[in-house]
Amino acid sequence: MAEDTAIFAGGCFWCMVEPFDSLPGIKKVRSGYTGGHVPNPTYEEVCSHTTGHTEAVKIWFDPDKFSYKDLVDLYWQVADPTDATGQFADRGDTYRPVIFVNSDEQKKIAEESKKELEDSGRFDRPIVTKIEDAKPFYEAEEYHQDFYKKDPFREAMMMAPRKRYQQQYWEDKING
């Protein structure tokens, strides 16, 4: 059975797990930190904005069942690609939108997908999501994992702005 990984940053990692977690071919989704210069950072260190890390999710998937392109296409629907300084209520560099690529093939797919989105006219602001080479991914503390299952009420409150975003910009995909 084939396996690959994808790493996406799009605001609070709590809100980035559920959209990917139950799709066919998705084996595991873990919250964590990447893109920084401190090994094995803690949540408190990342929140101090001194480690350079971004909150992200790492997705293990079977590309024969769910392609990397499909993951990238879904990513655009759950993270605002026009906001470089955070996502929704989450502000700051630790919440910036980034597609971290693991290979030249992933980079090509992500860049082509970003270009398609730019050309689509779906947004009236520039697409500012970065595409960067993957760096070490450090899993967040266990209490951050599968948060949407542990505290569904709080997760729903945090997801409300994302849901409004999806309805505004992606209603055709959601209802289609």
Beta strands, then each sheet from edge to edge (+ up, - down):
strand 1: 4-9
strand 2: 26-34
strand 3: 54-61
strand 4: 86-87
strand 5: 90-91
strand 6: 98-101
strand 7: 130-133
strand 8: 137-139
sheet 1: 7+ 6+ 1- 3+ 2- 8+
sheet 2: 4+ 5-
end
